[in-house]
């Protein structure tokens, strides 16, 4: 049934781990310390690739199927879809800022701090809404056949290329976490 939703939850856990690392860097900036710009860049590179290009489209499939079964989350799902667009735009902006820093251009620490802080808070809020509201409703309203169809759709839409990319991004996630803690 829920390998589909289990994968989404696992991916959320991976995102939350990265948000904790970014949050620590935000605290460094707030404390007038030099943050690890390379780690922040790598996180934003990851976030603008894997979640924005693979995770969110899977959630969109779940949203569509859930709305076929119940109108209950219609407004929340509209909000979450808007947040997917906002998160992607903010992530791209942050990645540009961090690329500028790494190429030794002058960038306002205040802008990096404010943008990072907003991004981390937004990600956490977004994931919380999905986990506590939408996923619960999906588990309550979707049938085994729905879950099987969603899993098949992922296989059809993403297939072998997706598995290879997922493995590559899993390694990247591990490398980022190791670099941040090492």
Secondary structure, DSSP 8 states (H G I E B T S, - for coil): -THHHHHHHHHHHHHHHHHHHHHHHHHHHHTT----HHHHHHHHHHIIIIIIIIIHHHHHHHHHHHHHH-STTHHHHHHHHHHHHHHHHHHHHHHHHHHHHHTT----HHHHHHHHHHHHHHHHHHHHHIIIIIHHHHHHH--HHHHHHHHHHHHHHHHHHHHHHHHHHHHHHHHHHHHHH-
